[in-house]
Amino acid sequence: MKLLLLGSGGREHALAWKIAQSPRIEKLYIAPGNAGTAGVGENVTIQSDDFPAIKEFVLAHNIDMVVVGPEDPLVKGIYDYFKTDEELKTIPVIGPSRQGATLEGSKEFAKAFMQRHNIPTARYKSITRDNLQEGLQFLAELEAPYVLKADGLCAGKGVLILPTLEEAQQELKNMLDGMFGDASATVVIEEFLSGIECSVFVLTDGKNYKILPEAKDYKRIGEGDKGLNTGGMGSISPVPFADSAWMAKVEERIIKPTVEGLSQEGIDYKGFIFFGLINVKGEPMVIEYNVRMGDPETESVMLRIQSDLVELLEGVAQGNLNEKELKFDPRTAVCVMLVSGGYPEAYDKGYIISGLDKVKDSIVFHAGTALKDGEIVTNGGRVIAVSSYGKNREEALAKSFENANHIDFDKKYFRGDIGFDL
């Protein structure tokens, strides 16, 4: 099989690493990829949302399947683009339709969907400039802290958690005034839920589903979960509190009604669903949906899938996922993210990365890297994910931290406390 994987981050390198292990793969292309994906497949200089260029490439290279890594092409409708094109419609795209991708593309749509299907989530209100007063009033009815979410895509950064009512009311106005551009023309105000978070991933063919290994990621830049939100500083799988009893509640109250709800509403959905959950006094509740795998969770989760991922993806495409086997590796897998100094705010690119050859007993996934004059250089805020196995969390983390110290680039930073709260 010839497969095209879209995307350029750590998630895509981890997916490519797993896909390349399949005996079913004759050729793996990654568009646009990074310096790491070049080691497991062939990078193609096409952006993941350039649909005409993707079409031309797919037809010229007889591609059998397209797997979509990031959310952007999904929200822009790549699934529909293939489905409605005479030359492309027989080539499966792993990812939801544009309507399905609205679960991530619009916080307001997602909250209303959860309400319709009685899926446990926080109380909320959608606010635009037209009903600002209603928003200010709703904030006054809630208890601190206050959660404001830009309705549209903000690369994981459109959420503010504010300690005082005054700040929340001011930031609501700022968001509606264009703090996040068009993405915050509508703002979802949400009741704050107190608990510990967990990411649960499902692969679905629209009818059947398989629950992948769960993970916990760490969003804040600073140790002890302090400072600004990032795209994620590390992840751990399995998650201790996500035991069989808790996961049974997740499946019954959240996963089943989501998959059935999509089907009932006639929404075409063949791909990954990411459930951002919170454990509130032992009860799972949904914080958000994403319509692709999480990053940096994928860099832990892929290590724990023992089955052939391509066989599972074929099950999604053919609608017989229930006939495929999914086996987990019982070991713990972790990922520690090395980031550029200044991230998630302004940072420089182009620094040479050294020490990759000194890494032992860990798997290095490239996130923001590029090849320049024969050297691997930094090319993003999150640069390298160091993933490791261990018989427990402590052993796996010790390997990742040791190797994180071997890898070097100017202004490198990583959190040395991943897993501190477990």
N, C-alpha and C positions, 0 to 999 in steps of 0.2 A: 504493500500500500504506500502511496505517496501522500504525505500529509503536510499541510501548511498551518503553522501556528502563528497567530498574530499577537504582537506585543514586544516589549523591549526591557522588561524589568526583572526583578528577582523571582517573581511568581512565574514568569515565562521561562526563565532558565530552569527552575525546578520542574515545571511541566515538561519541558523539552528533555531534561535528564531522565525523567520517568518514561516518557513516550519512546525515547531512543532505545530503551532496554527491551522493547517488544520485538519478538521475532517476526511480527506481522509488518514491521516497518521496512520498506525498501529504501525510502528516501524521506528525510525530514527537512523542511525549509522553515525558517523563522523570519518573519517580517515585522519590524526591521531587525530585531535581535540586539545583542550587545557582544562585548568581547568574550563573555563566557559561553553564550549559546553557540558561538562559532566552533566550540570544541565538541558539540554533540550533534550538530546538524549544519546546514548551510544557510548563512544569513543572506537576506534579500533586501536591497535598499528600497523598500516600499513602506510608506507609513500605514499603520493599522486601520486608518479611516479613509484611505484613498481607494474607494470602491472600484472605479474604472481600472486603475492599475492592478488591483487585486484580481479582477476579472480576467484581464489580459494574461496575467501570470498563470492563473489557475488553468486556463484553456491551453496555453502554450506548453505547460509542463504536465498535463494530464493528472492534475491533483484529484485524489479520491475523497478527501475530507478536509474541512477547514475547522480548526479549533480556535475560538476567540478567547484571548487572555484578559484584556482590560474591558472596562465598562463602556468606554466611549463609542467604539464601533457598534456595540449592541444597542445603545440608546439612539444612535443615528440610524439604526435599521438595517444592518448588514444581512441579518437572517432573511428579512423581507426582500432585500435587493436580489439575493440568490433565488428565492422562492418564486419571484415574479419574472425572472429572466429565462427565456426559452433555452438558452445555452447552458445556464448554470443550475436550473431547478432540480436536477438529479444528483447534484453534489451536496452531501449533507453539511450543514453548518452546526457546530456544537455551541449553542447559545440560544437564548430566547428571542422571540419576535420583538419588534419595536414596542408593541403593547406590553409584552411581558417584562421588557427592560424598564418600563415605567415604574416598576416596583422599587428600583434604585434611582431612576431618573427624576422621580417626584416623591418627596417625603409625604406630601399631602395625599397623593394617590395611594401610597402604601398604608398610611394610617386608616384611610377610609376602607380599603380592602380588608384590613384586620378587623375593623368594626363590623363589616358585613358578614364576616365568617367567624365571629366570636373568638378571635385569637387574642390571648391576653397581652395587653400593651398599656402604656401610660396614657392618662387623660391628655387631651391635646385640643388646640384650636389653630386653624389656619388664618393668617392675618395678611392683608395687603394694606396699601395706603388708605383704601376706601373704608376699612373698618378698624383703623388704628386704635380708636377709643376703646373698642371691644377688647383689643389685645392688651391695652394698658390695664383695663379692668380685670381681665382674666389673670394677668400676672399678680395683681393685688390679692386675688383669691387663693393663690398657691403659696406654699411654704418655700423658703430658701433651701438650697440654691435653685436658680432658675435656668431652664434649658431653652435655648433658641437654636433652631435649625434652618439654614437656607433650604428652600424647597428643591432647588436644582443641584446639579453636580458641582462639587468644589474640590475634587481630588482628596476627599477625606478631611478637609479643613473648614467646612462650613458650619461647624457646631460650636456654640459658645455656652459655657456653664458659668453663671455669674452669682457672686455671693450675696449681693444686696438688691432689693427691689428697685432702688434708684438707678443702679448700673444697668439692670435688665431693661428697664423702661427706656433708658437712653440708647442702649445698644440695639433695641428693637427698631427705634427710629433710624439709627445709623444703617442698619441692614436694609431697611426698606428704601433708604436713600441711595442704595447702590454699593454698599460695602463689598459685596461679592458679585457686583455686576448684575446681570439679569437673573442669576441663580437665586438672589435673595429678593426678587420682586414680590414673592410670597414667602412668608416666614412661618414655620410651624413652632408654636410655643408648646412645650411639653412639661408635664409634671415630672419632677426629678425622682428617679427610682434609686434607692440605696441598696447596694449589694455588690456581688463580684461578677464580672463579665466572662462570657465564654462564646466562642465562635463555633457554630455547628454547620457542617456542609453536607449537602445532599446532591446527588446526581439523579436526574429524572428524565424519562422519555416522554413525560406528559401524563403518564398514567401510573407506571411503576416507578419506584425510587430505591436508591441505596444510600444509606447513611454512612458517610466517610468518617475517618477519625476526627474527633473534635480537637480544638486547640484554644489556647488563651494568648492574646497578644498584648503588648505594652505600648500604649500610644504616646505617653508623655516623654518629652526630651530628657527630663532630669530624673535622677535616681530618687526612689521613694514616690514615684508618680507625681513629680513636681514639674512646673514649667509648661511650655506650649505643647499643643497637640501636634503629633507628626503623623506620617503615614504608617508608623509602627516601628518599634525599636528592637523587637524580638518576639519569639513565640515558643510555646511549650505544648506538647501533646504526649500522653493524654492529660486531661485536667482532673485532679483528684476528686473534686465534688461532683463531677459529671458521671456518677456511678450508674449502674443499670436501672435503679429505681427513678433517679432524676431524668435519665434519658428516655425512660418509658413515658414519663409525663410530657417531655418535649415532643416525642413522636405523636402521642395521642392528641395533645392540645394544640400543637403548633405545626408540625410537619404535615400530618395527614390533612388537616383542614386547609393548609396552604395549597398543596398539590391538587386536592379535590376542588378547591375554590377556583383555581386557575382553569381547570378543566370545565367546571360548570359555567364559567363566564366566557368560555370559548376562546381563551387566550392560549396561543400556541407557545409552548415552553418545553424546549429540549436542551437541557444543559445543567449547569451548576446553580444551586440556590444557596446563598450564604445567609444564615440566620445569626444576626448579632443579638445575643441573648444576655439577660442578667438574672442571676439567682437571688431572688428576694425572699429571704427566710425560707429557703427550700423550694420555692415555687418559681418555675421558669417564666419569664416574660420577654417579649420581643422589643428590642430597642430599634432595630432597623433591619431591612432586607438589603442584600447586595445580589447582583445577578451574575456573579462570577466568583472565582475563588479569591480568598483574601490574601493580602500581602502584608506582613511576612508569614502568615500562617501556612501558606502553601509550602514554604521552605522547611516546615516541620511535618506537615500532613503527608506530603509525597513520600517521605522516608518510611512512613508507617503503612503504606499500601503495598501489600505483598503481591496482589494479583496483577495481571497484565492490564494496564490502564487502557490500552488501545482496544482491547476486547470489550471493556466496559463502555467505551465511547461508541463502539459499533452497536452495542445493545441500545444505546440512546438513539442512534440514527435509525435503527431497524424497528424500534418499539418493542423489543423483547429483552429489556434490561433485567427483568425478573428471572430470566434463564441464565444469567451470568453470575459468576462467583466473585465475592469480594472478601479477601482475607486480610487481616491486620497483622502487622509485626507487633509482638507484645512489648518490645522495648520502648523506652522513652526516647522521643526525638525533640531536639531543641534547636532554636536558631537565634543567633546574636547578630544584630545589624551594626555594621560600621558605617558611620555617616560623615559628611563633610562638615568642617567647622563652620558655625553660623546657621546651619540647618535647624529648624524649618524656615528660617528667614533667609536673608541674602547669604550666599556662599560662592566661592570661586570653583571653577572647573579646570581640568587639564593637568592636575598633579599626577606624577608618575607613581604607580602602585608597585611596591616591592614586597618580597617575602612570601609570595604565593607558593613558591617552590618549597618553603619550609613547613608547610601545613601537613600534619600527620593526623590520621584518625578523625578527620572532619571532612565534610563536603563543602566546597566553596561555591556559592551561587552568586553570580554577578547581577547587580541591580542597576546602578548608574555607572557603567564603565564604557570605554571605547578604545579602539586600537588607533594609535597615532605614531607614525614613524617607527613601527615595530615595537612600541611600548604600550602596555596597558595603562590607561590614565583614567582619572575620575571624570565622570560625565553626568553627575546628578547629586541630589542631596543624600539619598540613601545609596551607598556605593557597593558594599559587599555584605552578603549574609553568610555567616559561618554556622553550618548545621552539623549536628553530631548525634550519634546514638549513645545510649547508656543503659545500664540495668536499672537505673533510677535517674531522677531529675538531677541530683547533685553530680553524678558521674558524667552525664551528658554535658551539663553546663561547664564543668571543669575543663573538658576537652575544648569546647567552643571558646571559653575565655583565654585558655592558653594559646590557641591558634590565632585568636583576635589580636594578641600581643605580638605574634610573629609577623603579621601583615602590617605594612606601614605606608602611609602617604601623609602629605603635609596637612596639619590641622585635623587629623583623624580623631574621632570620638565614638565611644560606645558605652552603653549602660552596663555596669558591672553587677547589677542587682536583679537581672531578669529572673522571674520566679520567686521574688522575695515575699510575696503575699500569699504563697501557697503553703 
